[in-house]
Amino acid sequence: MPYSKPIEAFEDMLAVFSPQGAEGLTAVFQWDVLGENGGVWHIKVADGKAELVNERHPSPTVSQTCGTDLFLSMVNYEIDGMQAFMSGKLKMTGDMNVAQKIYEVFPLPQPKG
């Protein structure tokens, strides 16, 4: 089933976390999701583990800001994150090299249905 709320995607991101994809990585990925069912979440990656926290981190490695609809479109594979960033729909700050590893670190499967 496609994701209908951001928290569903974040919970699945933890479930599919790839220690191999995160090898040697210590980072904080933060999302500011604006709108219905939105909020601020960050995932701390360190020592081959990932931890989800529902609050703002004081100094994330990479931070993404977008509306709920765009976030859901990205996690449902309806729009590519890089495409959203290049078009100005997705605001991103921080280490872009780390940002590009997100699909390796959290290999969400394409939703069925």
CORHU-V984938 format. One record per residue. OMEGA is omega in degrees with one decimal (999 if undefined). Layout:
((OMEGA) (OMEGA))
//
This chain:
((174.9) (177.6) (178.1) (177.5) (179.3) (-176.6) (177.9) (179.4) (179.9) (178.0) (177.8) (177.7) (176.9) (-177.8) (-177.9) (-179.5) (-178.6) (176.0) (177.6) (178.3) (-178.5) (-176.3) (179.5) (-176.4) (168.5) (-173.1) (172.6) (176.0) (-178.6) (177.0) (173.3) (-175.9) (-173.9) (176.0) (-176.6) (-178.3) (179.5) (-179.4) (177.7) (178.1) (168.7) (175.5) (178.3) (179.0) (178.8) (174.8) (177.5) (-179.7) (177.2) (-179.1) (178.3) (178.5) (-178.8) (175.2) (-179.9) (175.4) (-178.0) (-179.7) (-179.9) (176.2) (176.8) (-178.4) (179.4) (177.2) (177.9) (176.2) (179.8) (-177.9) (179.9) (178.9) (-179.8) (176.8) (179.2) (-177.6) (175.3) (177.6) (175.7) (176.4) (179.1) (-179.3) (179.0) (177.2) (179.2) (178.7) (-177.8) (179.9) (179.2) (179.8) (179.3) (176.9) (-177.8) (175.9) (177.2) (-174.5) (-177.3) (176.3) (176.8) (179.9) (-178.3) (-179.4) (-172.1) (-178.4) (175.4) (-176.8) (-179.1) (-176.9) (179.2) (175.9) (176.5) (-177.7) (175.7) (174.7) (999))
//
